[in-house]
């Protein structure tokens, strides 16, 4: 999947989700928080949520945690994200923290329970200038 297709996938995933109080508000906030991020190819959206300060996108992939994590580290670097942390804990969960122009992105990747694949969470902060007071 090309970089453009991955970005389109993230935007399409955000457009398909709803937020209590208004699906348009959820889409707008999640789109702002995760603008410029990439989803791993062949991922499926599990859920999207957004508040006034951050948004979370949960996806699943048939590939292993290590394969997905390696892809993210490479893809983020190629897309001007600075990977600050890439940590694997004893349970096999991988946490990646990256920044782009001081904008944070958190990724948490875990093996699926009861089957192959990975479930991962992307969390981004909504830029303050994009939220109406």
Buried (B, 14 or more C-beta within 10 A) or exposed (E): EEEEEBBEBBBEBBBEBEBEEEBEBBBBBBBBBBBBBBBBBEBEBEEBBBEEEBBBBBBBBBBBBBBBBBBBBEBBEEBEBEBEEBEBEEEEBBBBBBEBEEBBBBBBBBBBEEEEBBBBBBBBBBEEEEEEE
